[in-house]
């Protein structure tokens, strides 16, 4: 399996509901380093590309744009959700799958079989979501 990873970052504000979140129930900020790993069983022939790295970076930035520098508690898209790191990884994954299926990664994107999204909140804590493209 081949993999190509691109990175970006977002800065958000949010709060959580539930006693298990302790002080994070109050509004707080988070900065995430976001990695999107695109996987394919083979490279495109004859170019030997998994996907165009520039298009992959554009797709990731587009997926993040609606969250970056925003209070997620005020976004209708996230109404009623605890926007945990795990939840956001799955959300971004869905946006990237939509980009791939819409042709946003160019002709090589048709060969992408899975995507893994990792959000790193610190060097000591991160969460990922990965799944095949159906």
C-alpha positions as CSV (number, residue, x, y, z in Angstrom):
1,X,0.0,0.0,0.0
2,X,1.3,3.4,-1.0
3,X,0.7,6.5,1.2
4,X,1.0,10.2,0.6
5,X,0.6,12.6,3.6
6,X,0.0,16.4,3.6
7,X,-0.2,18.6,6.6
8,X,-1.9,21.9,7.6
9,X,-3.2,23.4,10.9
10,X,-6.2,25.0,12.3
11,X,-7.0,27.2,15.3
12,X,-10.4,26.8,16.9
13,X,-12.4,27.7,19.9
14,X,-15.0,25.3,21.4
15,X,-16.4,23.9,24.6
16,X,-17.7,20.5,25.7
17,X,-20.8,19.3,27.5
18,X,-20.4,16.6,30.2
19,X,-18.8,16.4,33.6
20,X,-16.1,14.1,32.2
21,X,-14.6,17.1,30.4
22,X,-13.9,19.0,33.6
23,X,-12.6,22.5,32.9
24,X,-12.9,21.9,29.1
25,X,-16.6,22.5,29.5
26,X,-15.7,26.2,29.4
27,X,-14.9,27.9,26.2
28,X,-11.2,27.3,25.3
29,X,-9.0,27.3,22.3
30,X,-7.1,24.6,20.5
31,X,-4.5,24.5,17.8
32,X,-4.4,21.3,15.7
33,X,-1.7,20.1,13.3
34,X,-3.8,18.2,10.8
35,X,-2.4,15.3,8.7
36,X,-4.2,13.7,5.8
37,X,-2.8,10.5,4.5
38,X,-4.1,9.2,1.2
39,X,-3.6,5.5,0.5
40,X,-3.7,3.5,-2.7
41,X,-2.6,-0.1,-3.6
42,X,-0.8,1.1,-6.7
43,X,0.6,4.2,-8.3
44,X,-0.8,5.8,-11.4
45,X,1.0,4.7,-14.6
46,X,3.0,6.2,-16.3
47,X,3.4,9.1,-13.9
48,X,4.1,7.0,-10.8
49,X,1.9,9.3,-8.6
50,X,-0.4,8.3,-5.9
51,X,-2.1,11.8,-6.1
52,X,-0.8,15.2,-7.0
53,X,0.6,16.7,-3.8
54,X,-0.5,20.2,-4.6
55,X,-4.1,19.1,-5.2
56,X,-4.0,17.0,-1.9
57,X,-2.8,20.2,0.0
58,X,-5.6,22.2,-1.6
59,X,-8.2,19.6,-0.7
60,X,-7.0,19.6,2.9
61,X,-7.0,23.4,3.2
62,X,-10.5,23.5,1.7
63,X,-11.7,20.9,4.2
64,X,-10.3,23.0,7.1
65,X,-11.4,26.4,5.9
66,X,-14.8,26.3,7.5
67,X,-13.3,25.6,11.0
68,X,-10.2,27.7,11.0
69,X,-10.2,30.7,13.4
70,X,-13.8,29.9,14.4
71,X,-15.8,29.2,17.5
72,X,-17.2,25.8,16.6
73,X,-19.9,26.2,19.3
74,X,-21.5,28.9,17.1
75,X,-21.4,26.8,13.9
76,X,-24.7,25.3,12.8
77,X,-22.6,22.5,11.2
78,X,-21.6,21.3,14.7
79,X,-24.8,22.1,16.6
80,X,-25.3,19.7,19.5
81,X,-21.9,18.0,19.0
82,X,-19.0,17.7,21.3
83,X,-16.3,18.6,18.8
84,X,-13.6,16.4,20.3
85,X,-10.4,15.7,18.5
86,X,-11.7,12.3,17.5
87,X,-15.0,13.8,16.2
88,X,-13.2,16.4,14.2
89,X,-10.9,13.8,12.6
90,X,-13.9,11.9,11.4
91,X,-15.6,15.1,10.1
92,X,-12.5,16.1,8.2
93,X,-12.2,12.6,6.8
94,X,-15.7,12.9,5.4
95,X,-14.9,16.2,3.7
96,X,-11.8,14.7,2.1
97,X,-13.8,11.7,0.9
98,X,-16.2,14.0,-0.7
99,X,-13.3,15.9,-2.4
100,X,-11.8,12.7,-3.7
101,X,-15.1,11.4,-5.1
102,X,-15.8,14.8,-6.7
103,X,-12.5,14.6,-8.6
104,X,-10.8,17.2,-6.5
105,X,-7.5,15.2,-6.5
106,X,-7.3,14.9,-10.2
107,X,-7.3,11.7,-12.3
108,X,-5.0,9.9,-9.8
109,X,-7.6,10.4,-7.1
110,X,-9.7,7.7,-8.5
111,X,-7.1,5.2,-7.2
112,X,-7.3,6.4,-3.6
113,X,-8.7,3.5,-1.6
114,X,-8.5,4.9,2.0
115,X,-7.8,8.1,3.9
116,X,-6.4,8.6,7.4
117,X,-6.8,11.9,9.2
118,X,-4.7,12.7,12.3
119,X,-5.2,15.8,14.5
120,X,-2.3,16.5,16.8
121,X,-3.2,18.8,19.7
122,X,0.3,18.5,21.3
123,X,3.4,16.4,20.9
124,X,1.9,14.2,23.5
125,X,-1.7,13.8,22.4
126,X,-3.4,13.1,19.1
127,X,-6.3,11.3,17.6
128,X,-6.9,9.7,14.2
129,X,-9.8,8.4,12.0
130,X,-9.2,6.2,9.0
131,X,-11.5,4.3,6.7
132,X,-11.8,3.0,3.2
133,X,-13.4,5.1,0.5
134,X,-16.7,3.3,-0.3
